Amino acid sequence: MHMQGDTVYAVIDLETTGTERDSDRIIQFGCAVMQGGHIISTMSQMINPDRPVPAAIQQLTGIHPADLTAAPYFADVAAKIRDLIADTVIVAHNVNFDYPFLSHALTLAGQQPLTNPAVDTVELAQLLLPTQASYRLSDLTAALGITHDHPHRADSDAISTAKLLWRLRAVFQALPSATQRSLSRHGAFLLRDTGHFLSDAVTSDRPLPDQLEQVGELVIRRPRPAEPEAGQAVYPADATAKKALLRPRFRFRQVQARMMDLIHDNAVGPQKPLMIEAGTGAGKSLGYLLPYAYLADPKHQLVVTTHTTVLQTQLVAKELQSVRELTGLTLPAVLLKSPRHYLDLAKFAASLQLPRPNRQTRLLQLKIIVWLTQTETGDLDELQLTNYHAPLFARIQATGDERLAVRGPYADADFLVRLKAKMRQAAIIVTNHAYLARHFQALPESCHYLVVDEAQHFADTTAEAFSRTLDLGKLRRRLGQLLTFIEGQHGEGLSQLVGDSSNLTYQLSRAITASEALQGQIEHLQDRLYRHTFAPTAHPSGRVSQTLDPAGIAWLNEELAGPLTAFRRQLPALLTTVTAVAQTVQTQHSHFGTAPVLEGLAGLLSALQRQSDRLGQLDISALAKAQVVVSLTLANQNDRLSLAVTWTRFAAGAIIQDELSRFTAPVFVGATLTVGRKFDFLAAQLGYQDFPEAQTLRLRSPFHYKQQAQAFLASDAPNAQDLPTDVYADYLARAIAQLADNRHQTLVLFTSLKMIEKVFARLSAMPIAGRKELLAQGVTGTASRIAKRFAVGDQTLLLGAASFFEGVDYPDKQLEQVILTRLPFDNPERPEVKAREQALTARGEDPFAADMLPRAILRFRQSFGRLIRTERDRGVFVVLDPRLGTTAYGRQMAKSLPNLKPMSLPLAELVPLAAAWLDHTIINKEAHDAQ
């Protein structure tokens, strides 16, 4: 079908009692009839469903039973609705819900089912706005500046969806002609007639704008040329100069000025390591970026490392840009991550030629085609997807490995090639702790200054980077995948491609024999290790780990010596053989033909090469002298073929000092670095024998915590160790339901993913589930996915574990209540925790006082830190662990809260007090806003 300029669109939205067509009913029908981008008529009709409207639906839509009492039944208006939408293209935001639901309702009313063509605005938005974090209608209209007066009311939603449709059409027509044609060509993969809508919107060919270029079959954004530095600026040394620079954009803070001066004066003077704790709201990022803005250049580069890639992006996009605008300096910067974060253009182009892609793969490819016209970095994180484990990503992610690199039009435009060039021109390189720990030797020689942000994580992340794993199960599986690539499925293997070459066929037959032999040796080793260490159980419970004592380590080293020698010899030889055959096929493609199998094989060979490199680096004798704990791990308790060996490093001070030696005056910053107001714990972790107090600075937060926050302790809460797990989960679910059943966004922090699962199951069966959106880490999605969902929610309860204790920033009404279920001690059964305990005990120290408690105090402070992020925030912090008030260490934790003492009350008294305090602060905030 064709959708021309005179096509009439019926943009519909339904509000219903639920999602089941057979049992639920429509309570409101909204429709905006549009032609040529103009709304020509609208219809809004309340409908009596002749059944109860669930409380959750009432709260979501604002439609109550009283609104429907006098409304007609659907059968009374069915003919009118049918006439309204006759001969139109139906449009809806999630058309596969509204269209069949309305069609079914019409059928029940004696009308003919719908046969209209239909377009889905959700899918259009996903393709044309590839970097959006959310595709909810209210979020899209807000992002595009479309007026949307009453979200979740059918009339308002229909009008907003109509405006969205035409805005998305304009976005499509602004794309390069080649990109429009690419999307149109694959329109059959889109829902219903959405592809026809795009095909009929294709514009005539026009020249590419200067910022875009055609590379092969793809249109991509050109890299921007480096801007010349705008003169030499002078650091604002005194308060007057700083005020003039910062205002009116930022408030001048004396504590922040102290931090700036200390960093600047130290960098140009004594050049000593510094540790700075800057409380939340002190302006930590600006506090170190501004002084370095006057010092860093491509010959004296500043490296800033953060804890996560999310914080990296935030630092470059927000804080660094603010410094540029303040100073007028260009400050060329590069965001540096591991290669797997970046798109390989050649591999992506090849993936478009794969036969028989499934719908989800093709949709993702089309989304990336649009994104390529926007991205300057090729960083896949820009897509803000909730799942990067789709099969397509394994095929198109960069590896940083030159093996089987595809030569041709994409080589010079490769994003990693661009990244390396940009890194040489940068004044500032922003990376993350894990990347720095693994690749610090690969940084340019010109890297001069270093800032370690969120420094409390640096030692643990470095220790993890220098831990070693011999994942025998993964190696065996990848060898099996290699056999599949060689032998092929459905006649598409490497062996079939080289069938007319006796030499290449012989090489592959040798590779098959070698791969099968390696698999056998691995399985034999796994079986021996399993039999010695584990006993089968009648009730397997998933992952299990066994830590080895010195005698066990000696036995393991003896068992591994022979097999490791064999693996190190055989695996590189196997990879060399297969790579040589694949390269021959690739370079002689005119003879052998184009082989999509080579793209997947390139990624597999890179992964196997990384495992081969790790085998070569696995020095058991050196590890025996390091601070490591050795354990055997099973992914599944009775599955001996999942067995892996791990050497977990639990201290990295010496490694860190080696890394730091190449930088001038490293600066360690964070909001929670001290324990008992001292930096001793952090200094010891980083390998400093002594850290002079003169090289430290503690800056208090400017927030007025007594006015902005209230902390509560449920004095009658049970100790988790005193109850069976299910009974304790019952208590937590009841307590959380009482505390969170209100209009305030709530984050509940756990120390166990298993407990999250149990509590979520119980909350889902309670009335609160009808009034709140429930998000649970590991249950309703990954941590990153539910974090994004929570940020755009307004009636949401999130259950999260370790990753939510810090690094998530939810200001104002995005988060108004934090509930901490248990004091955040490390799990004593984790190998690295056991190892630290053993090492400290051997030195005559108390592991609890020297290690476990300081870590728990830092995490406790971080959990409270989620609550107040700006000077306008208000919130409640509730602890459901009685040990906070009944133990000496608990009281020590309570004292770490900033100028705030928890109120200890039974839960029954605590709940109304917390609710009243929150409601009172909302009144104050609204009054403040009105002024």
LINDA-V182161 format. One record per residue. N is the residue number from 0. BURIAL is 1 if it has 16 or more other ideal C-beta (glycine too) atoms within 10 Angstrom, else 0. Layout:
BEGIN
N BURIAL
N BURIAL
END
This chain:
BEGIN
0 0
1 0
2 1
3 0
4 0
5 0
6 1
7 0
8 1
9 1
10 1
11 1
12 1
13 1
14 1
15 1
16 1
17 0
18 0
19 0
20 1
21 0
22 0
23 1
24 1
25 1
26 1
27 1
28 1
29 1
30 1
31 1
32 1
33 1
34 0
35 0
36 0
37 0
38 1
39 0
40 0
41 0
42 1
43 1
44 1
45 1
46 1
47 1
48 1
49 0
50 0
51 0
52 1
53 0
54 0
55 1
56 1
57 1
58 1
59 1
60 1
61 0
62 1
63 0
64 0
65 0
66 1
67 1
68 0
69 0
70 1
71 0
72 0
73 1
74 0
75 0
76 1
77 1
78 0
79 0
80 1
81 0
82 0
83 1
84 1
85 0
86 0
87 1
88 1
89 1
90 1
91 1
92 1
93 1
94 1
95 0
96 1
97 1
98 1
99 0
100 1
101 1
102 1
103 0
104 1
105 1
106 0
107 0
108 1
109 0
110 1
111 0
112 0
113 1
114 0
115 1
116 1
117 1
118 1
119 1
120 1
121 1
122 1
123 1
124 1
125 1
126 1
127 1
128 1
129 1
130 0
131 1
132 0
133 1
134 1
135 1
136 1
137 1
138 1
139 1
140 1
141 0
142 0
143 1
144 0
145 1
146 0
147 1
148 0
149 0
150 1
151 1
152 1
153 1
154 1
155 1
156 1
157 1
158 1
159 1
160 1
161 1
162 1
163 1
164 1
165 1
166 1
167 1
168 1
169 0
170 1
171 1
172 0
173 0
174 1
175 1
176 1
177 1
178 1
179 1
180 0
181 1
182 1
183 1
184 0
185 1
186 1
187 0
188 1
189 1
190 1
191 1
192 1
193 1
194 1
195 1
196 1
197 1
198 1
199 1
200 1
201 1
202 0
203 0
204 0
205 0
206 0
207 0
208 0
209 0
210 0
211 1
212 0
213 0
214 1
215 0
216 0
217 1
218 1
219 1
220 1
221 0
222 1
223 0
224 0
225 0
226 0
227 0
228 0
229 0
230 0
231 0
232 0
233 0
234 1
235 1
236 0
237 0
238 0
239 0
240 0
241 1
242 0
243 0
244 1
245 1
246 0
247 0
248 0
249 1
250 0
251 0
252 1
253 0
254 1
255 1
256 1
257 1
258 1
259 1
260 1
261 1
262 1
263 1
264 0
265 1
266 1
267 0
268 0
269 0
270 0
271 0
272 1
273 1
274 1
275 1
276 1
277 1
278 1
279 1
280 1
281 1
282 1
283 1
284 1
285 1
286 1
287 1
288 1
289 1
290 1
291 1
292 1
293 1
294 1
295 1
296 1
297 1
298 0
299 0
300 1
301 1
302 1
303 1
304 1
305 1
306 1
307 1
308 1
309 1
310 1
311 1
312 1
313 1
314 1
315 1
316 0
317 0
318 1
319 1
320 0
321 0
322 1
323 1
324 0
325 1
326 1
327 0
328 1
329 0
330 1
331 1
332 1
333 1
334 1
335 1
336 1
337 1
338 0
339 1
340 1
341 1
342 1
343 1
344 1
345 1
346 1
347 1
348 1
349 1
350 1
351 1
352 0
353 1
354 0
355 0
356 1
357 0
358 0
359 0
360 1
361 1
362 1
363 1
364 1
365 1
366 1
367 1
368 1
369 1
370 1
371 1
372 1
373 0
374 1
375 0
376 1
377 1
378 1
379 1
380 1
381 1
382 1
383 0
384 1
385 0
386 0
387 1
388 0
389 0
390 0
391 1
392 1
393 0
394 1
395 1
396 1
397 1
398 1
399 0
400 0
401 0
402 0
403 1
404 1
405 1
406 0
407 0
408 0
409 1
410 0
411 0
412 1
413 1
414 1
415 1
416 0
417 1
418 1
419 0
420 0
421 1
422 1
423 0
424 0
425 1
426 1
427 1
428 1
429 1
430 1
431 1
432 1
433 1
434 1
435 1
436 1
437 0
438 0
439 1
440 0
441 0
442 1
443 0
444 0
445 0
446 1
447 1
448 1
449 1
450 1
451 1
452 1
453 1
454 1
455 1
456 1
457 1
458 1
459 1
460 1
461 1
462 1
463 1
464 1
465 1
466 1
467 1
468 0
469 1
470 1
471 1
472 1
473 0
474 1
475 1
476 0
477 1
478 1
479 0
480 0
481 1
482 1
483 0
484 1
485 1
486 0
487 0
488 0
489 0
490 0
491 0
492 1
493 1
494 1
495 0
496 1
497 1
498 0
499 0
500 1
501 0
502 0
503 1
504 0
505 0
506 1
507 1
508 0
509 0
510 1
511 1
512 0
513 1
514 1
515 0
516 0
517 1
518 1
519 0
520 1
521 1
522 1
523 0
524 1
525 1
526 0
527 0
528 1
529 1
530 0
531 0
532 1
533 1
534 0
535 0
536 0
537 0
538 0
539 0
540 0
541 0
542 0
543 0
544 0
545 0
546 1
547 1
548 0
549 0
550 0
551 1
552 1
553 0
554 0
555 1
556 1
557 0
558 0
559 1
560 0
561 0
562 1
563 1
564 0
565 0
566 1
567 0
568 0
569 1
570 1
571 1
572 0
573 1
574 1
575 0
576 1
577 1
578 1
579 0
580 1
581 1
582 0
583 1
584 1
585 1
586 0
587 0
588 0
589 0
590 0
591 1
592 0
593 0
594 1
595 0
596 1
597 1
598 1
599 1
600 1
601 1
602 1
603 1
604 1
605 1
606 1
607 1
608 1
609 0
610 1
611 1
612 0
613 0
614 0
615 0
616 0
617 1
618 0
619 1
620 0
621 0
622 1
623 0
624 0
625 1
626 1
627 1
628 1
629 1
630 1
631 1
632 1
633 1
634 0
635 0
636 1
637 1
638 0
639 1
640 1
641 1
642 1
643 1
644 1
645 1
646 1
647 1
648 1
649 1
650 1
651 1
652 1
653 0
654 1
655 1
656 0
657 0
658 1
659 1
660 0
661 0
662 1
663 1
664 1
665 1
666 1
667 1
668 1
669 1
670 1
671 1
672 1
673 1
674 1
675 0
676 0
677 0
678 1
679 0
680 1
681 1
682 1
683 1
684 1
685 1
686 1
687 1
688 0
689 0
690 1
691 0
692 0
693 0
694 1
695 1
696 1
697 0
698 1
699 0
700 1
701 1
702 1
703 0
704 1
705 0
706 0
707 1
708 1
709 1
710 1
711 1
712 1
713 1
714 1
715 0
716 1
717 1
718 0
719 1
720 0
721 0
722 0
723 0
724 0
725 0
726 0
727 1
728 1
729 0
730 1
731 1
732 1
733 0
734 1
735 1
736 1
737 1
738 1
739 1
740 1
741 1
742 0
743 1
744 1
745 1
746 1
747 1
748 1
749 1
750 1
751 1
752 0
753 0
754 1
755 1
756 1
757 1
758 1
759 1
760 0
761 1
762 1
763 0
764 0
765 1
766 0
767 1
768 1
769 0
770 1
771 1
772 1
773 1
774 1
775 1
776 1
777 1
778 1
779 1
780 1
781 0
782 1
783 1
784 1
785 1
786 1
787 1
788 1
789 1
790 1
791 0
792 1
793 0
794 0
795 1
796 1
797 1
798 1
799 1
800 1
801 1
802 0
803 1
804 1
805 1
806 1
807 1
808 1
809 1
810 0
811 0
812 1
813 1
814 1
815 1
816 1
817 1
818 1
819 1
820 1
821 1
822 1
823 1
824 1
825 1
826 0
827 0
828 0
829 0
830 1
831 1
832 1
833 1
834 1
835 1
836 1
837 0
838 1
839 1
840 0
841 0
842 0
843 0
844 0
845 0
846 1
847 0
848 0
849 1
850 1
851 1
852 1
853 1
854 1
855 1
856 1
857 1
858 1
859 1
860 1
861 1
862 1
863 1
864 1
865 1
866 1
867 1
868 1
869 0
870 0
871 0
872 1
873 1
874 1
875 1
876 1
877 1
878 1
879 1
880 1
881 1
882 1
883 1
884 1
885 0
886 0
887 0
888 1
889 1
890 0
891 1
892 1
893 1
894 0
895 1
896 1
897 1
898 0
899 1
900 0
901 1
902 1
903 1
904 1
905 0
906 1
907 0
908 0
909 1
910 1
911 0
912 0
913 1
914 1
915 0
916 1
917 1
918 0
919 0
920 1
921 0
922 0
923 0
924 1
925 0
926 0
927 0
928 0
929 0
930 0
END
